[in-house]
Amino acid sequence: MLEDIIIVGIVMAVTEIVKYGLKKTVNEEIVKQVIPLVVLVLAGVLNVANAKVFSPDTPVTEALSQGLTLGAIAGGVYSLGKAALGKS
């Protein structure tokens, strides 16, 4: 399986792309409310796909659980970065 840090990086990059697209179509306040859900769903789906490609014997529930944990980590890393830049 791919390393966790790779999944977190992909989640953060794709989330920024999704956020950019959403900002062009909906209100900024809605984007702020939806992005945490996007991060968790994306991390869960990517980790399940990762498990099925590289370790097919891994149960889906275990991969999804780990993916949701990675999503929470990705959200925390993003929030720390914003706080460090004074943008939170």
Secondary structure as UniProt FT lines:
FT   HELIX           4..25
FT   HELIX           28..54
FT   TURN            56..57
FT   HELIX           60..85
//
